[in-house]
Amino acid sequence: MKIGIIGAGFVGRAIGKLAVRSGHQVMLSNSRGPQTLFSLRHAVGGEVGTVDEAVAFGDVVVVAIPLSAYRSVPVAPLAGKIVIDTDNYYHERDGRIAELDSGATTTSELLAGHLPQSRIVKAFNAITMTDLESGGRPSGASDRRALPVAGDDADAKAVAVALYDQFGFDAVDVGALSEGWRFERGRPAYCVPFNKADLQKVLAATVRDGQLTS
């Protein structure tokens, strides 16, 4: 599979590196141009390009940029494509976003509103990249960690679930994209290691204020 990645920070690099190890073709990009990514070609093992080139390259496109920049993601070239959204809301970095502060919407629904013809999946946001790179375990291992995924398109979610498995993690399908708030920043499941059974329980018990039900 060809995976285009918008964003070449910690998240983009980690996903790109693991995808290459799993046999996929990868193209990394950022807003500053491929000339700034020269060393990553060797460190990650994939290609580098402009954002437009990465979007055209990818059968699947990963968005791994600060949430405040989500409107910079190209719209028309991503129509019909699977887009994996890794974004988290950090008001210290992104500024205040009223719809998120009030709980009226979720981070991935903001991106979905910007990309109305794309197939958005929320994944890879609830784990640190250090843990993503080092925490994978074989299928069936007793200490295998699970990661959450949400989306409105079953086939798109299946692609994210397959990547989780290839990277060494189980998946918990949380449901529709609107349920992605259950594993956003500040929720009990955010960047905390759980096996599949425990993650299912924690996600089901999470409420909007981030606390657990009894």
CYANA upper distance limits for C-alpha pairs under 8 A (distance plus 0.5 A):
  1 MET  CA     24 HIS  CA      5.63
  1 MET  CA     25 GLN  CA      6.69
  1 MET  CA     59 ASP  CA      7.13
  1 MET  CA     60 VAL  CA      8.35
  2 LYS  CA     24 HIS  CA      6.52
  2 LYS  CA     25 GLN  CA      5.24
  2 LYS  CA     26 VAL  CA      6.38
  2 LYS  CA     27 MET  CA      8.48
  2 LYS  CA     57 PHE  CA      7.18
  2 LYS  CA     58 GLY  CA      5.33
  2 LYS  CA     59 ASP  CA      5.72
  2 LYS  CA     60 VAL  CA      7.10
  3 ILE  CA     24 HIS  CA      7.61
  3 ILE  CA     25 GLN  CA      6.62
  3 ILE  CA     26 VAL  CA      5.35
  3 ILE  CA     27 MET  CA      6.97
  3 ILE  CA     54 ALA  CA      8.47
  3 ILE  CA     57 PHE  CA      7.68
  3 ILE  CA     58 GLY  CA      4.90
  3 ILE  CA     59 ASP  CA      6.46
  3 ILE  CA     60 VAL  CA      5.52
  3 ILE  CA     61 VAL  CA      6.15
  3 ILE  CA     62 VAL  CA      7.75
  4 GLY  CA     26 VAL  CA      6.33
  4 GLY  CA     27 MET  CA      5.40
  4 GLY  CA     28 LEU  CA      6.72
  4 GLY  CA     29 SER  CA      8.32
  4 GLY  CA     54 ALA  CA      5.06
  4 GLY  CA     55 VAL  CA      6.17
  4 GLY  CA     56 ALA  CA      8.28
  4 GLY  CA     57 PHE  CA      6.44
  4 GLY  CA     58 GLY  CA      4.74
  4 GLY  CA     59 ASP  CA      7.94
  4 GLY  CA     60 VAL  CA      6.83
  4 GLY  CA     61 VAL  CA      5.14
  4 GLY  CA     62 VAL  CA      6.74
  5 ILE  CA     12 GLY  CA      6.77
  5 ILE  CA     16 GLY  CA      7.97
  5 ILE  CA     26 VAL  CA      7.89
  5 ILE  CA     27 MET  CA      6.59
  5 ILE  CA     28 LEU  CA      5.37
  5 ILE  CA     29 SER  CA      6.57
  5 ILE  CA     54 ALA  CA      6.77
  5 ILE  CA     55 VAL  CA      8.10
  5 ILE  CA     58 GLY  CA      8.40
  5 ILE  CA     61 VAL  CA      6.11
  5 ILE  CA     62 VAL  CA      5.18
  5 ILE  CA     63 VAL  CA      6.68
  5 ILE  CA     64 ALA  CA      7.55
  6 ILE  CA     12 GLY  CA      7.75
  6 ILE  CA     28 LEU  CA      6.94
  6 ILE  CA     29 SER  CA      5.68
  6 ILE  CA     30 ASN  CA      6.34
  6 ILE  CA     51 VAL  CA      6.58
  6 ILE  CA     54 ALA  CA      7.53
  6 ILE  CA     55 VAL  CA      8.29
  6 ILE  CA     61 VAL  CA      7.85
  6 ILE  CA     62 VAL  CA      6.60
  6 ILE  CA     63 VAL  CA      5.55
  6 ILE  CA     64 ALA  CA      6.27
  6 ILE  CA     65 ILE  CA      7.30
  7 GLY  CA     11 VAL  CA      8.25
  7 GLY  CA     12 GLY  CA      5.98
  7 GLY  CA     28 LEU  CA      7.41
  7 GLY  CA     29 SER  CA      6.17
  7 GLY  CA     30 ASN  CA      5.31
  7 GLY  CA     31 SER  CA      8.13
  7 GLY  CA     63 VAL  CA      7.15
  7 GLY  CA     64 ALA  CA      5.36
  7 GLY  CA     65 ILE  CA      5.58
  8 ALA  CA     12 GLY  CA      5.19
  8 ALA  CA     13 ARG  CA      6.09
  8 ALA  CA     28 LEU  CA      6.65
  8 ALA  CA     29 SER  CA      6.56
  8 ALA  CA     30 ASN  CA      6.33
  8 ALA  CA     37 LEU  CA      8.39
  8 ALA  CA     64 ALA  CA      7.90
  9 GLY  CA     13 ARG  CA      6.48
  9 GLY  CA     64 ALA  CA      8.11
  9 GLY  CA     65 ILE  CA      8.26
 10 PHE  CA     14 ALA  CA      6.56
 10 PHE  CA    129 MET  CA      7.10
 11 VAL  CA     15 ILE  CA      6.68
 11 VAL  CA     64 ALA  CA      6.53
 11 VAL  CA     86 THR  CA      8.42
 11 VAL  CA    129 MET  CA      6.62
 12 GLY  CA     16 GLY  CA      6.39
 12 GLY  CA     28 LEU  CA      7.75
 12 GLY  CA     62 VAL  CA      8.28
 12 GLY  CA     64 ALA  CA      6.11
 13 ARG  CA     17 LYS  CA      6.49
 13 ARG  CA     28 LEU  CA      8.31
 13 ARG  CA     40 LEU  CA      8.40
 13 ARG  CA     44 VAL  CA      7.09
 14 ALA  CA     18 LEU  CA      6.78
 14 ALA  CA    129 MET  CA      6.69
 14 ALA  CA    132 LEU  CA      7.89
 14 ALA  CA    133 GLU  CA      6.85
 15 ILE  CA     19 ALA  CA      6.46
 16 GLY  CA     20 VAL  CA      6.69
 16 GLY  CA     26 VAL  CA      6.68
 16 GLY  CA     27 MET  CA      8.35
 16 GLY  CA     28 LEU  CA      7.85
 16 GLY  CA     44 VAL  CA      6.78
 16 GLY  CA     46 GLY  CA      7.91
 17 LYS  CA     21 ARG  CA      6.83
 17 LYS  CA     43 ALA  CA      8.36
 17 LYS  CA     44 VAL  CA      5.18
 17 LYS  CA     45 GLY  CA      7.25
 17 LYS  CA     46 GLY  CA      8.37
 18 LEU  CA     22 SER  CA      6.69
 18 LEU  CA    133 GLU  CA      7.58
 18 LEU  CA    167 PHE  CA      6.88
 19 ALA  CA     23 GLY  CA      6.99
 19 ALA  CA     24 HIS  CA      5.89
 19 ALA  CA     25 GLN  CA      7.92
 19 ALA  CA     26 VAL  CA      7.65
 19 ALA  CA    163 LEU  CA      8.20
 19 ALA  CA    167 PHE  CA      8.16
 20 VAL  CA     24 HIS  CA      5.47
 20 VAL  CA     25 GLN  CA      6.57
 20 VAL  CA     26 VAL  CA      7.03
 20 VAL  CA     44 VAL  CA      7.90
 20 VAL  CA     45 GLY  CA      6.98
 20 VAL  CA     46 GLY  CA      7.28
 22 SER  CA    166 GLN  CA      6.84
 22 SER  CA    167 PHE  CA      7.77
 25 GLN  CA     46 GLY  CA      7.00
 26 VAL  CA     46 GLY  CA      5.44
 26 VAL  CA     47 GLU  CA      6.57
 26 VAL  CA     58 GLY  CA      8.23
 27 MET  CA     46 GLY  CA      6.25
 27 MET  CA     47 GLU  CA      4.99
 27 MET  CA     48 VAL  CA      5.52
 27 MET  CA     49 GLY  CA      7.06
 27 MET  CA     54 ALA  CA      6.09
 27 MET  CA     57 PHE  CA      7.67
 27 MET  CA     58 GLY  CA      8.13
 28 LEU  CA     46 GLY  CA      7.83
 28 LEU  CA     47 GLU  CA      6.79
 28 LEU  CA     48 VAL  CA      5.22
 28 LEU  CA     49 GLY  CA      6.80
 28 LEU  CA     54 ALA  CA      7.02
 29 SER  CA     33 GLY  CA      7.43
 29 SER  CA     34 PRO  CA      6.92
 29 SER  CA     37 LEU  CA      8.19
 29 SER  CA     48 VAL  CA      6.30
 29 SER  CA     49 GLY  CA      5.73
 29 SER  CA     50 THR  CA      5.78
 29 SER  CA     51 VAL  CA      5.69
 29 SER  CA     54 ALA  CA      6.72
 30 ASN  CA     34 PRO  CA      7.70
 30 ASN  CA     50 THR  CA      7.12
 30 ASN  CA     51 VAL  CA      6.56
 31 SER  CA     50 THR  CA      7.94
 31 SER  CA     51 VAL  CA      7.27
 32 ARG  CA     36 THR  CA      7.16
 33 GLY  CA     37 LEU  CA      7.98
 33 GLY  CA     49 GLY  CA      7.42
 33 GLY  CA     50 THR  CA      5.95
 33 GLY  CA     51 VAL  CA      8.32
 34 PRO  CA     38 PHE  CA      7.30
 34 PRO  CA     48 VAL  CA      6.20
 34 PRO  CA     49 GLY  CA      5.35
 34 PRO  CA     50 THR  CA      6.30
 37 LEU  CA     41 ARG  CA      7.43
 37 LEU  CA     48 VAL  CA      7.13
 38 PHE  CA     42 HIS  CA      8.41
 38 PHE  CA     48 VAL  CA      8.12
 39 SER  CA     43 ALA  CA      6.86
 40 LEU  CA     44 VAL  CA      6.03
 40 LEU  CA     45 GLY  CA      7.97
 40 LEU  CA     46 GLY  CA      8.42
 40 LEU  CA     48 VAL  CA      8.20
 41 ARG  CA     45 GLY  CA      6.03
 41 ARG  CA     46 GLY  CA      5.97
 41 ARG  CA     47 GLU  CA      6.04
 41 ARG  CA     48 VAL  CA      6.73
 42 HIS  CA     46 GLY  CA      7.75
 48 VAL  CA     54 ALA  CA      8.25
 49 GLY  CA     53 GLU  CA      6.16
 49 GLY  CA     54 ALA  CA      6.55
 50 THR  CA     54 ALA  CA      6.68
 51 VAL  CA     55 VAL  CA      6.67
 52 ASP  CA     56 ALA  CA      6.71
 52 ASP  CA     74 PRO  CA      8.02
 53 GLU  CA     57 PHE  CA      6.45
 54 ALA  CA     58 GLY  CA      6.62
 54 ALA  CA     61 VAL  CA      8.24
 55 VAL  CA     61 VAL  CA      6.81
 55 VAL  CA     77 PRO  CA      7.37
 55 VAL  CA     78 LEU  CA      7.39
 56 ALA  CA     77 PRO  CA      7.53
 59 ASP  CA     81 LYS  CA      7.40
 59 ASP  CA     82 ILE  CA      7.85
 60 VAL  CA     81 LYS  CA      6.90
 60 VAL  CA     82 ILE  CA      5.60
 60 VAL  CA     83 VAL  CA      6.52
 60 VAL  CA     84 ILE  CA      7.99
 61 VAL  CA     81 LYS  CA      7.98
 61 VAL  CA     82 ILE  CA      6.89
 61 VAL  CA     83 VAL  CA      5.38
 61 VAL  CA     84 ILE  CA      6.74
 62 VAL  CA     83 VAL  CA      6.19
 62 VAL  CA     84 ILE  CA      5.17
 62 VAL  CA     85 ASP  CA      6.66
 62 VAL  CA     86 THR  CA      7.87
 63 VAL  CA     83 VAL  CA      7.47
 63 VAL  CA     84 ILE  CA      6.61
 63 VAL  CA     85 ASP  CA      5.63
 63 VAL  CA     86 THR  CA      6.65
 63 VAL  CA     87 ASP  CA      7.79
 64 ALA  CA     85 ASP  CA      7.43
 64 ALA  CA     86 THR  CA      6.08
 64 ALA  CA     87 ASP  CA      6.73
 65 ILE  CA     69 ALA  CA      7.20
 65 ILE  CA     70 TYR  CA      7.79
 65 ILE  CA     87 ASP  CA      7.24
 66 PRO  CA     70 TYR  CA      7.70
 66 PRO  CA     87 ASP  CA      7.08
 66 PRO  CA     88 ASN  CA      8.07
 66 PRO  CA     93 ARG  CA      8.41
 66 PRO  CA     94 ASP  CA      7.50
 67 LEU  CA     87 ASP  CA      6.18
 67 LEU  CA     88 ASN  CA      6.87
 67 LEU  CA     89 TYR  CA      6.65
 67 LEU  CA     90 TYR  CA      8.47
 67 LEU  CA     94 ASP  CA      6.81
 67 LEU  CA    107 THR  CA      8.17
 68 SER  CA     93 ARG  CA      8.45
 68 SER  CA     94 ASP  CA      5.30
 68 SER  CA     95 GLY  CA      7.90
 69 ALA  CA     73 VAL  CA      8.15
 70 TYR  CA    111 LEU  CA      6.85
 70 TYR  CA    114 HIS  CA      8.39
 71 ARG  CA    111 LEU  CA      8.20
 71 ARG  CA    114 HIS  CA      7.09
 74 PRO  CA     78 LEU  CA      7.26
 75 VAL  CA     79 ALA  CA      7.27
 75 VAL  CA    114 HIS  CA      7.66
 75 VAL  CA    115 LEU  CA      6.06
 78 LEU  CA     82 ILE  CA      8.44
 78 LEU  CA     83 VAL  CA      8.32
 78 LEU  CA    115 LEU  CA      7.95
 78 LEU  CA    117 GLN  CA      8.03
 78 LEU  CA    118 SER  CA      6.45
 79 ALA  CA    115 LEU  CA      7.90
 79 ALA  CA    116 PRO  CA      8.32
 79 ALA  CA    117 GLN  CA      5.26
 79 ALA  CA    118 SER  CA      5.36
 80 GLY  CA    117 GLN  CA      6.21
 80 GLY  CA    118 SER  CA      5.33
 80 GLY  CA    119 ARG  CA      6.91
 81 LYS  CA    118 SER  CA      5.79
 81 LYS  CA    119 ARG  CA      6.41
 82 ILE  CA    118 SER  CA      6.72
 82 ILE  CA    119 ARG  CA      5.13
 82 ILE  CA    120 ILE  CA      6.56
 82 ILE  CA    121 VAL  CA      7.91
 82 ILE  CA    156 ALA  CA      6.31
 83 VAL  CA    118 SER  CA      7.14
 83 VAL  CA    119 ARG  CA      6.33
 83 VAL  CA    120 ILE  CA      5.37
 83 VAL  CA    121 VAL  CA      6.68
 84 ILE  CA    120 ILE  CA      6.45
 84 ILE  CA    121 VAL  CA      5.32
 84 ILE  CA    122 LYS  CA      6.37
 84 ILE  CA    123 ALA  CA      6.83
 84 ILE  CA    160 ALA  CA      7.88
 85 ASP  CA    108 SER  CA      6.95
 85 ASP  CA    111 LEU  CA      8.34
 85 ASP  CA    120 ILE  CA      7.27
 85 ASP  CA    121 VAL  CA      6.40
 85 ASP  CA    122 LYS  CA      5.35
 85 ASP  CA    123 ALA  CA      6.64
 85 ASP  CA    124 PHE  CA      8.28
 85 ASP  CA    125 ASN  CA      8.35
 86 THR  CA    122 LYS  CA      6.71
 86 THR  CA    123 ALA  CA      6.11
 86 THR  CA    124 PHE  CA      5.85
 86 THR  CA    125 ASN  CA      5.13
 87 ASP  CA    107 THR  CA      7.42
 87 ASP  CA    108 SER  CA      7.89
 87 ASP  CA    125 ASN  CA      6.69
 88 ASN  CA    107 THR  CA      7.18
 88 ASN  CA    125 ASN  CA      7.08
 88 ASN  CA    184 GLU  CA      7.05
 88 ASN  CA    185 ARG  CA      6.84
 89 TYR  CA     94 ASP  CA      7.36
 89 TYR  CA    107 THR  CA      7.32
 89 TYR  CA    184 GLU  CA      8.30
 89 TYR  CA    185 ARG  CA      7.30
 90 TYR  CA     94 ASP  CA      6.19
 90 TYR  CA     95 GLY  CA      8.06
 90 TYR  CA    185 ARG  CA      8.44
 91 HIS  CA     95 GLY  CA      5.05
 91 HIS  CA     96 ARG  CA      5.69
 91 HIS  CA     97 ILE  CA      7.96
 92 GLU  CA     96 ARG  CA      8.49
 96 ARG  CA    101 ASP  CA      7.91
 97 ILE  CA    101 ASP  CA      6.72
 98 ALA  CA    102 SER  CA      6.58
 99 GLU  CA    103 GLY  CA      6.65
 99 GLU  CA    104 ALA  CA      5.60
 99 GLU  CA    105 THR  CA      6.33
 99 GLU  CA    106 THR  CA      8.43
100 LEU  CA    104 ALA  CA      6.66
100 LEU  CA    105 THR  CA      6.28
100 LEU  CA    106 THR  CA      6.61
100 LEU  CA    107 THR  CA      7.67
103 GLY  CA    208 ARG  CA      7.94
105 THR  CA    109 GLU  CA      6.88
105 THR  CA    110 LEU  CA      7.75
105 THR  CA    178 SER  CA      7.84
106 THR  CA    110 LEU  CA      6.95
106 THR  CA    178 SER  CA      7.09
106 THR  CA    180 GLY  CA      7.13
106 THR  CA    181 TRP  CA      6.26
107 THR  CA    111 LEU  CA      7.30
107 THR  CA    180 GLY  CA      8.38
107 THR  CA    181 TRP  CA      8.24
107 THR  CA    184 GLU  CA      8.48
108 SER  CA    112 ALA  CA      6.59
108 SER  CA    120 ILE  CA      7.97
108 SER  CA    121 VAL  CA      8.20
108 SER  CA    122 LYS  CA      6.74
108 SER  CA    177 LEU  CA      7.43
108 SER  CA    178 SER  CA      8.48
108 SER  CA    180 GLY  CA      7.69
109 GLU  CA    113 GLY  CA      6.50
109 GLU  CA    177 LEU  CA      7.27
109 GLU  CA    178 SER  CA      7.22
110 LEU  CA    114 HIS  CA      6.99
111 LEU  CA    115 LEU  CA      6.63
111 LEU  CA    120 ILE  CA      8.43
112 ALA  CA    116 PRO  CA      6.06
112 ALA  CA    118 SER  CA      7.75
112 ALA  CA    119 ARG  CA      8.46
112 ALA  CA    120 ILE  CA      6.69
119 ARG  CA    152 ASP  CA      8.17
119 ARG  CA    153 ASP  CA      6.87
119 ARG  CA    156 ALA  CA      6.97
120 ILE  CA    151 GLY  CA      6.73
120 ILE  CA    152 ASP  CA      7.92
120 ILE  CA    153 ASP  CA      8.07
120 ILE  CA    156 ALA  CA      7.89
120 ILE  CA    177 LEU  CA      8.27
121 VAL  CA    149 VAL  CA      7.56
121 VAL  CA    150 ALA  CA      6.33
121 VAL  CA    151 GLY  CA      5.16
121 VAL  CA    152 ASP  CA      8.05
121 VAL  CA    153 ASP  CA      8.26
121 VAL  CA    156 ALA  CA      7.08
121 VAL  CA    157 LYS  CA      6.53
121 VAL  CA    160 ALA  CA      7.93
121 VAL  CA    177 LEU  CA      7.52
122 LYS  CA    149 VAL  CA      6.11
122 LYS  CA    150 ALA  CA      5.68
122 LYS  CA    151 GLY  CA      6.79
122 LYS  CA    177 LEU  CA      7.50
122 LYS  CA    180 GLY  CA      7.29
123 ALA  CA    147 LEU  CA      8.39
123 ALA  CA    148 PRO  CA      7.10
123 ALA  CA    149 VAL  CA      5.47
123 ALA  CA    150 ALA  CA      7.49
123 ALA  CA    160 ALA  CA      7.38
124 PHE  CA    147 LEU  CA      8.00
124 PHE  CA    148 PRO  CA      8.44
124 PHE  CA    149 VAL  CA      8.43
125 ASN  CA    184 GLU  CA      8.04
126 ALA  CA    147 LEU  CA      7.61
126 ALA  CA    148 PRO  CA      7.92
126 ALA  CA    183 PHE  CA      6.89
126 ALA  CA    184 GLU  CA      7.46
126 ALA  CA    185 ARG  CA      8.04
126 ALA  CA    189 ALA  CA      7.64
126 ALA  CA    190 TYR  CA      5.24
126 ALA  CA    191 CYS  CA      5.21
126 ALA  CA    192 VAL  CA      8.22
127 ILE  CA    131 ASP  CA      7.03
127 ILE  CA    132 LEU  CA      6.93
127 ILE  CA    147 LEU  CA      8.19
127 ILE  CA    190 TYR  CA      7.34
127 ILE  CA    191 CYS  CA      4.73
127 ILE  CA    192 VAL  CA      7.64
128 THR  CA    132 LEU  CA      6.71
128 THR  CA    191 CYS  CA      6.56
129 MET  CA    133 GLU  CA      6.58
130 THR  CA    134 SER  CA      6.72
130 THR  CA    135 GLY  CA      8.48
131 ASP  CA    135 GLY  CA      5.46
132 LEU  CA    136 GLY  CA      7.27
132 LEU  CA    167 PHE  CA      8.42
135 GLY  CA    145 ARG  CA      8.07
135 GLY  CA    168 GLY  CA      7.90
136 GLY  CA    144 ARG  CA      7.55
136 GLY  CA    145 ARG  CA      7.95
136 GLY  CA    167 PHE  CA      6.33
136 GLY  CA    168 GLY  CA      4.29
136 GLY  CA    169 PHE  CA      6.19
137 ARG  CA    141 ALA  CA      6.84
137 ARG  CA    143 ASP  CA      7.86
137 ARG  CA    144 ARG  CA      5.84
137 ARG  CA    145 ARG  CA      8.15
137 ARG  CA    167 PHE  CA      8.50
137 ARG  CA    168 GLY  CA      5.08
137 ARG  CA    169 PHE  CA      7.01
138 PRO  CA    144 ARG  CA      7.71
138 PRO  CA    168 GLY  CA      6.19
138 PRO  CA    169 PHE  CA      8.42
139 SER  CA    144 ARG  CA      7.81
139 SER  CA    165 ASP  CA      7.93
139 SER  CA    168 GLY  CA      7.37
139 SER  CA    169 PHE  CA      8.09
139 SER  CA    170 ASP  CA      8.22
140 GLY  CA    144 ARG  CA      7.63
143 ASP  CA    195 ASN  CA      7.54
144 ARG  CA    168 GLY  CA      7.89
144 ARG  CA    169 PHE  CA      6.64
144 ARG  CA    170 ASP  CA      7.40
144 ARG  CA    195 ASN  CA      6.69
145 ARG  CA    169 PHE  CA      5.97
145 ARG  CA    170 ASP  CA      6.69
145 ARG  CA    193 PRO  CA      6.68
145 ARG  CA    194 PHE  CA      6.12
145 ARG  CA    195 ASN  CA      5.19
145 ARG  CA    196 LYS  CA      7.28
146 ALA  CA    169 PHE  CA      5.91
146 ALA  CA    170 ASP  CA      4.80
146 ALA  CA    171 ALA  CA      5.68
146 ALA  CA    172 VAL  CA      7.13
146 ALA  CA    193 PRO  CA      7.98
146 ALA  CA    194 PHE  CA      6.55
146 ALA  CA    195 ASN  CA      5.61
146 ALA  CA    196 LYS  CA      5.40
146 ALA  CA    199 LEU  CA      7.32
147 LEU  CA    164 TYR  CA      8.06
147 LEU  CA    169 PHE  CA      7.22
147 LEU  CA    170 ASP  CA      6.74
147 LEU  CA    171 ALA  CA      5.48
147 LEU  CA    172 VAL  CA      6.55
147 LEU  CA    196 LYS  CA      8.29
147 LEU  CA    199 LEU  CA      8.28
148 PRO  CA    171 ALA  CA      6.21
148 PRO  CA    172 VAL  CA      5.22
148 PRO  CA    173 ASP  CA      6.48
148 PRO  CA    174 VAL  CA      6.93
148 PRO  CA    183 PHE  CA      7.71
148 PRO  CA    199 LEU  CA      8.48
149 VAL  CA    157 LYS  CA      7.58
149 VAL  CA    160 ALA  CA      7.99
149 VAL  CA    161 VAL  CA      7.98
149 VAL  CA    171 ALA  CA      7.39
149 VAL  CA    172 VAL  CA      6.69
149 VAL  CA    173 ASP  CA      5.61
149 VAL  CA    174 VAL  CA      6.42
149 VAL  CA    175 GLY  CA      8.19
149 VAL  CA    180 GLY  CA      8.13
150 ALA  CA    157 LYS  CA      7.51
150 ALA  CA    173 ASP  CA      6.49
150 ALA  CA    174 VAL  CA      5.79
150 ALA  CA    175 GLY  CA      5.76
150 ALA  CA    176 ALA  CA      6.04
150 ALA  CA    177 LEU  CA      5.47
150 ALA  CA    178 SER  CA      8.37
150 ALA  CA    179 GLU  CA      7.19
150 ALA  CA    180 GLY  CA      6.21
151 GLY  CA    156 ALA  CA      8.09
151 GLY  CA    157 LYS  CA      6.67
151 GLY  CA    175 GLY  CA      6.84
151 GLY  CA    176 ALA  CA      5.22
151 GLY  CA    177 LEU  CA      4.51
151 GLY  CA    178 SER  CA      8.23
151 GLY  CA    180 GLY  CA      8.45
152 ASP  CA    157 LYS  CA      8.47
152 ASP  CA    175 GLY  CA      7.93
152 ASP  CA    176 ALA  CA      5.39
152 ASP  CA    177 LEU  CA      6.07
153 ASP  CA    157 LYS  CA      6.78
154 ALA  CA    158 ALA  CA      6.69
155 ASP  CA    159 VAL  CA      7.09
156 ALA  CA    160 ALA  CA      7.29
157 LYS  CA    161 VAL  CA      6.64
158 ALA  CA    162 ALA  CA      6.56
159 VAL  CA    163 LEU  CA      6.86
160 ALA  CA    164 TYR  CA      6.74
161 VAL  CA    165 ASP  CA      6.79
161 VAL  CA    170 ASP  CA      8.26
161 VAL  CA    171 ALA  CA      6.39
162 ALA  CA    166 GLN  CA      6.67
163 LEU  CA    167 PHE  CA      6.55
164 TYR  CA    168 GLY  CA      6.78
164 TYR  CA    169 PHE  CA      5.59
164 TYR  CA    170 ASP  CA      6.91
164 TYR  CA    171 ALA  CA      7.13
165 ASP  CA    169 PHE  CA      5.49
165 ASP  CA    170 ASP  CA      6.34
165 ASP  CA    171 ALA  CA      8.00
170 ASP  CA    195 ASN  CA      8.38
170 ASP  CA    196 LYS  CA      7.02
171 ALA  CA    196 LYS  CA      7.54
172 VAL  CA    196 LYS  CA      7.12
172 VAL  CA    199 LEU  CA      7.86
172 VAL  CA    200 GLN  CA      7.08
174 VAL  CA    179 GLU  CA      7.01
174 VAL  CA    180 GLY  CA      7.78
174 VAL  CA    203 LEU  CA      8.06
175 GLY  CA    179 GLU  CA      6.73
176 ALA  CA    180 GLY  CA      7.93
180 GLY  CA    184 GLU  CA      7.16
181 TRP  CA    208 ARG  CA      8.08
182 ARG  CA    187 ARG  CA      6.91
182 ARG  CA    189 ALA  CA      8.10
182 ARG  CA    203 LEU  CA      6.53
182 ARG  CA    206 THR  CA      6.72
182 ARG  CA    207 VAL  CA      7.87
182 ARG  CA    208 ARG  CA      8.06
182 ARG  CA    210 GLY  CA      8.48
183 PHE  CA    187 ARG  CA      6.14
183 PHE  CA    188 PRO  CA      7.87
183 PHE  CA    189 ALA  CA      6.03
183 PHE  CA    190 TYR  CA      5.91
183 PHE  CA    203 LEU  CA      7.76
184 GLU  CA    190 TYR  CA      6.70
185 ARG  CA    190 TYR  CA      6.19
186 GLY  CA    190 TYR  CA      6.80
186 GLY  CA    210 GLY  CA      6.96
187 ARG  CA    206 THR  CA      7.77
187 ARG  CA    210 GLY  CA      5.25
187 ARG  CA    211 GLN  CA      7.81
188 PRO  CA    192 VAL  CA      7.85
188 PRO  CA    202 VAL  CA      7.47
188 PRO  CA    203 LEU  CA      8.31
188 PRO  CA    206 THR  CA      7.58
188 PRO  CA    210 GLY  CA      7.10
188 PRO  CA    211 GLN  CA      7.69
188 PRO  CA    212 LEU  CA      8.10
189 ALA  CA    193 PRO  CA      8.28
189 ALA  CA    194 PHE  CA      8.42
189 ALA  CA    199 LEU  CA      7.49
189 ALA  CA    202 VAL  CA      7.09
189 ALA  CA    203 LEU  CA      7.17
194 PHE  CA    198 ASP  CA      6.19
194 PHE  CA    199 LEU  CA      5.78
195 ASN  CA    199 LEU  CA      6.48
196 LYS  CA    200 GLN  CA      6.67
197 ALA  CA    201 LYS  CA      7.01
198 ASP  CA    202 VAL  CA      6.72
199 LEU  CA    203 LEU  CA      6.51
200 GLN  CA    204 ALA  CA      6.61
201 LYS  CA    205 ALA  CA      6.69
202 VAL  CA    206 THR  CA      6.68
202 VAL  CA    212 LEU  CA      8.00
205 ALA  CA    212 LEU  CA      5.82
205 ALA  CA    213 THR  CA      5.78
205 ALA  CA    214 SER  CA      8.27
206 THR  CA    210 GLY  CA      6.67
206 THR  CA    211 GLN  CA      6.47
206 THR  CA    212 LEU  CA      5.28
206 THR  CA    213 THR  CA      6.97
207 VAL  CA    211 GLN  CA      6.28
207 VAL  CA    212 LEU  CA      6.63
207 VAL  CA    213 THR  CA      7.35
